[in-house]
Amino acid sequence: MDWQWRAWVGRPGGGKLGAAFLVTGNRLLTCAHTVHGMDETRVGFPGLLEDLPATVVHRGDWQR
């Protein structure tokens, strides 16, 4: 099975906060509470790429 769509999301300074799912070639989807209060984060794809910088893009009223 191909698991390359799985990712983790973490704080810019380190530490994993939650899961994310690759929905396009350069976009991940995660829960709003995972990135609450952040504009920048780190992401990784287990066994492939780790600790990559990412920008948080808030959609709709979920930011609050």
N, C-alpha and C positions, 0 to 999 in steps of 0.2 A: 504494500500500500504506500502511496506517495503522501508523506506528511509535511511537505515543504510549505504548506499554507499556515502551519502553526507558528506562533511567535509569542514571546513574552514582552512585557512593557515594564520599565523600571524608572527610578529616579535618575536625574542627570548625574548625581554624585555616586550612584551605585545602588544596588539592591533591586530585586524584582518585586513588582507590585501586583501583577496579574497577567492574564492571557490576552492575546489578540489573534485575529484571523486575517490573513492576506486576502483582500477582496479585489484588488487590481495589481498590476505589476509594481506599483509604488505606493499603495495605500493599505493601511491596516485598520481594522475596526475593533474597538474595545469598549468596555462599559465606561460611562461618564465618571463614575466614582473612582475608577482606576487612575485617571489623569486629572482629577479635580484640583484646581488651583495651579496647574502647570501649563506652560506654553512650550516648553522643551522637555524631551524625555529621551530615554535610551531604549532600544529594542534589540531583540535577537531572535535568531532562528536556530533552535537546538540542533547541534551537529553540523550546521552549515556556516552561519555568520553570527557573530556575537557582538554585543555592546556597540551598536550603531546609533549615531545621533538621529533624532527625529523631531519634527515639529508637530505640536498638537493643534488640530483644526477642530474647533467646537462647532457643532451644528444645532440649530434650533435652541430651545429653552433649556437643554440639558446642561449647559455650562453652569447654571446656578445650582 
